[in-house]
């Protein structure tokens, strides 16, 4: 492959470009990003957790890539002196009804090859003195990292490799031909041999520009956080998670110690009225109309309306949010928390109303599209990047062929 363009400057796009620089060391690489900085959206607004892979269906890409990516992320941080901490986490059952779900999660973690253990309330107190729980899973593989710093390092490595790194370059159309791809941006037009779409919150729109029509649409969910005031940081040593509701695709509000020393509490999960809507007041008519006109959304809403109502209530009631946190740390009070920046998750949804649970990648004639890469995509970015790089065909005398064929 002689010329490859990657659309999207988040951690998945950058790690993909990094993997492509290894597989095709002589190819001309170009990374284009519509914003004025790298990692501005999902990557730059998450809480920096290195996930272990305990939650995911055994055999799924999420399970395999999270486990491999966790170690590879730590290795990358060690090599390039990036701030991280393999602090581990606990997943806590606070009610009798959660014990069977905790055991199910433990069995899933074992099936995924994780070195985890079940601990009782006394051992839990040793791990997290202010948490009240009946039983917990201790997950040593989890950790925390500065993903923005990871991206800064990837950008530097790509520049040193000779890649063309373009900010403020928003894609308006993609025309896929037999021998090339035209990328039309607000700034200029590019001709390239191959395109990799890592557009995150806009990945579905970019995919459809090429003529592909996968049965999915990105629906944005805003995750809202609070942060513990500095004099309350002692309440949380590392990472504290509840037992997730198996019928709801989010992990529930939890506590995350961050590498900068702060402690986040959250997130909830509410429908965002704008794909890049980080505030409650953010609204975009096109984005919102697309959601309302998509039949899959209404099927999802009918299935999860009760959970959705609870998430909305937590969004507008700090008292309700704190009540959820008190299930883990009963001593926490409203006055211990102050608002923190929100994040937006790009979640792919099918017309059937089913959330796309795994990473989802589709291919065109001269393109690959990462259509669904929610959490743990940051943790798994290096395996994702390598998987995509292996799917990019080589070109010889303007004829494409698969390596090894």
N, C-alpha and C positions, 0 to 999 in steps of 0.2 A: 504494500500500500504506500503510495507516494505522497498523498496529501489528505489529511484527516482534520475535520473541524468538529469540535465538541461545543455544544450549546449548553450553557449553564455553568456558573462559577461557584457553585456550592461544593461541599466536600465530595459528593458523588462524582460530579463533573471533573473536579480536579484530580481525584484519585484515579478516575478512568483515563484522563490524559497522561497521568504518571505511568500507569500500566501500559498504555500504548507507546510511550516513549521507550519502554523496556523491550516491548515486542517488535516495534518497528523503529529501531534507533536512527535510521536514515530518513524517515518520513518527515515531511513538513507538518507540524502540528499547529493548530490554531484553536484557542479557547476564547469564546465570545460570551460576554455577560452584559445584560441590559442595565445593571445598576452601576453606580460609580465606585463600588468597592466589592471585593470578593466576600462570599459567604454572608450575604446580608440578610437572607431570609431564614429558612428552616435551620440551617447549620449555625447561624449566628444568634439564634434565639432559643436554643435548647439548653438544658441544664447541665450538659457536659458529662452525662453518665456513660461509662463503658459497660455495656450490657453483657451478660454471660450467655444468653440463649436459653434460659430455663423455661421461658413462657411458651416457646414456639413448638408447633407440631413436629414431632420427630421425623426426620427425612426431608423437611421443607428447606427451601433456600434460607429462610430466616434462621432456622436452627443451625444449619451447617455454617452459614456465613457469620453469624453472631459469635459462635464459639471460636472459629478460626480468626475472625476479625478482632476479637478481644485481645488475643495474644499478639497478633500482628500490629495492632495499634500500640500496645505497650512496647514492643520491639522498636517500632518507628520512633516513639517518644524517647526511648533510651538512646537510640542512634543519633538523634538530632537535638537532644537536650531540651525537650519540650516538657512543660510542667504537667505531671500526672501523678495520681496516687492510687495504687491497687488496694483500696481500703476495704473492699467487701461490702456486703449488705445483708440485712435480715428481712425476710418476708413473714409478717406476723399475723397469726390468727388470734383475734380478740374475742370471738364468740364460739360456743360449742358447734354451731351450725357450719362454721368455717373449717373445722378440723378435717373433714373428709375432703374438702377442696384443697387444703394444704397438702394432704397426703397425695392427692392426684397430681399436684404441681411438683411435689418431690419426685414421684415416679417418672414424671416427664423429664425432669432434670437429669435423673439417672439414665434414662433412655437416650438423652442427648449427650451423654458422656461427660457430665460435669462432676467435679469432686465437691459435693455438697453434703451437709449433714442436718439432721433434725435435732433441734435443741428444745429443752423445756423452759419453763418460766424463770428458773434460777439462773440458768446459763444466759438466757436472754438479758437478764438484769446486768450480767457481767459485760455483755456486748453494748447494751443501750440502757443505762440505769433508770431513765425516766419513762421508758416504754412499759405499758401494761399489756401483757399478752399471755395466752394459755400455752402456746407452742409457736415455734418459728423454724424457718429454714435459714440456715447460715450459708451464704453464697460467697465464698472467698474470691471468685473470679471477677466479680464486679469491681468497678473503680470509677474514678472521675478524671477528667482531662479538660484542657482548654482547646476546644475544637477550632476556634479561630486561629490559634497559634499553629495547629496542625495545617490549616489551610494556608497560612502565611508561608510556612516552610515548603509546602507543595508548590506554591506559586514561584518561590525562589528557585527550587529545583528545576521547574519547567522552564523558567527563563534562562537558567544556566545551560539547559539542554538546547536552547535555541527556539523554543516554542513562541509563537506570536500570541501575546496575552492582551486581549482587547476588552476594556470596560466601556460603559456608555454605548453599547452596541446592541440595540433591541431588534430582534428578528421580526419581520413583518410577513414574510412568506418563504416557503421552501419549495422549489421546483425540482423534482427528481427525474432525471433523464437516464438514458441507457448508459452513457459514458461519463456523466458528471452530475453534480447537484449544484443548482443555483440557490444561494442564500441571499435573500433581499433584506437588508436591514435599514434602519433609519439613517445610517451613516453612509453606507456604500453597499455594493453588491460583491459577493464572493463566488467564485467557482471552486469546487472542491471535489475530490474523488469519492469521499465518504463522509457521512454525518452521523454523529452520536448525540442524541437528544437526552440531556440530563436536566430538563427544564423545571423539575420540581412542581411547583404550584401551577405551572402553565404547560406541563408535559403533554397533556391530552390535546391541547390546542396545537402545539407544535407537531404532534403526530398526525393530526388530521390535515395539516397543511400539505403533507406529502401524498395525500390520497388514501392513507390507511384509515380504516374505520373500526378500531377495536371496540368491543361492547363495554365501554367504561367511560366515566366522567370524573374529573377531580372535584370533590366537594371539600371545601376548606373548613376545618374545625379549629377554633381558637382555644388555646390552653392558657388559662389565667393563673398567675402565681401571686403569692405573698412571700415576703422575706422576713425571717426572724430578725428582730432588732439585736444589735451587737451584744447587749447585756444578757441576751437569752440564747446565745449560740451554744452554751454549755448543755442545753437540753438535747442536743443531737450530736452524736459522735461521728457517725458516718452516713449510711443510706438506710432509710427505714421505709418499707413498703407494706401496704395492706395485702390481703389475699384478694386477687382480682375477681370480679364477677365474670364467670365463664361465658355468660350470655351477652356481654358488652365488650366491645373491642378496645377498651382503654384500661389502664392499670389502676385507676383510682388515685385520689390525692395522697401524696407521700412527701417525705422529707429528704432533701438532697443537700449534703455538704458539698460546696463547690471549691474548686482549686484556689479561688481567690480568698477563701476564708469565710465567705457568707454561707447562709443556709436558706435554701428555698423551700417553700411549702406549696404543693400543688402538683400538677394542674388539674382543674376541672376540664371539661370538654364541651364547648358550645358551638353551634353553627356560626360561622363567621359570615357576615353580609358582604364581604369583599375578600378576594383571594389573598390579598396582602393586608387584611384588616386586623391590626394589632390592638385597636381600641374598640370599645363597645359602640362608639359613634361612627366608626368607619363604615362607609356604604358605597357600593358601586352597582349601578343599575344593571349593567350587562352581566356581572358576576352573579348577582342575586336572581336575575331573571332566568339565567341558565339553570340554577338550582331548582327554582320553582317549576320550571317547564320540564324537568327531567323526572320521568315516572319512577325511576329507581329511588329517588329521594323520598317520595311519598310512601313507597313500600317500606323503606327503612324507618321512616317516621312512625308508621303504623305499628311496626314491630317493637320499636324502642321508645315509644312516647313517654312511658313512665320514667325510664332512666333519663331521657332527655329533659323531662320536666325538673327532675332533681338537679341536673347539671345547671339548668337555667336559674333555678332558685339559688344555688350556690354562687352563681355569677353575680347576682344582685343583692345577696344577703351575706355579709361578712360573718354574721352570727352562725348561719347555716354552714358556711365554709369551715369555720373554726370547730363547729360541732363534729364534723367529719374528722378533723385532725385530732380532736380529743379522744377519739376511739383508740388512737395509738399512744398519744401522750396526754393523759387526762389533765395535767396541771397547766397546759397551755391556755392562754387567755387572749381575747381580742386585742388587748393593748400590747401584746407581745409581737404583733405582726404589722408590717407596713406593705403597701402595694409594691409589686415588682413588675418589670416588663413582661408582656405576654409573648407567646409564640403562636404560629399557625401551622397546622399539620395538613399536608396535601394527602387526602385519603381518596383512593380510587373506589368508585362505586359502580356496580353493574346495573343494567336496566331492570334486572330481577329484584333489586333491592339488597343484593348481597354485597357486603364490603369485601373488596379484594384483600385477602389476608396476607398473602405472600408477596415477595418482590415479583414484579411482573414486567417482562421485557418482550417487545415485539420487534420484528425485522421487516424492512422494506427491501427494495432492490439495491439501494446504496445507502441504507440508513439502519440504525438501531435506535430504539426508543425505550427509555426506562420510564414506563408508564405508572409504576407504583413503587415507591421506595420510602415508606414511612419508617418510624423507629422499628428496628435498630439500625437504620441505614448508615448513620454516622459511625457507629461501632464497626459495621460490616463493610465500610467503604472500600477497603483494600481487596477483599475477596470479590466484591461486586465489580470493581474496576478490572480485575484480572479476568473475570468471567466475560465481561463485555469485550475486552481486548482479544480474547480467544475467539470470539464470534465475528470479529471484523475480518473479512476475507482479504487475501493478498491480491495484488494486481500485477500482471506480467504482460507486457505488450498490449496494454489497454484491455486485456481480457481478465475477468475476475475468476479466481479459482480458490477453493478451500485448501488451506495448508494440509499437506499430507495426502491429497486426493490424486 
